[in-house]
């Protein structure tokens, strides 16, 4: 009787493992699909939102590299 439990467990383990492996092989992208994905991602242009984010990050990096705070730089430019 106790052997039946182990046999059922082994069958379930094998069946679910095989199902998982089958799904893995089924959903694995081929080189052709990967090249199509790469071509599509290169051809898409940036949206306005993404352009603004990139510009903001560039301004932030410029401000981080300077010794004067941004608010002092602005007041210096307004006084000139």
Secondary structure, DSSP 8 states (H G I E B T S, - for coil): -HHHHHHHHHHHHHHHHHHHHHHHHHH---HHHHHHHHHHHHH----HHHHHHHHHHHHHHHHHHSSS-HHHHHHHHHH-
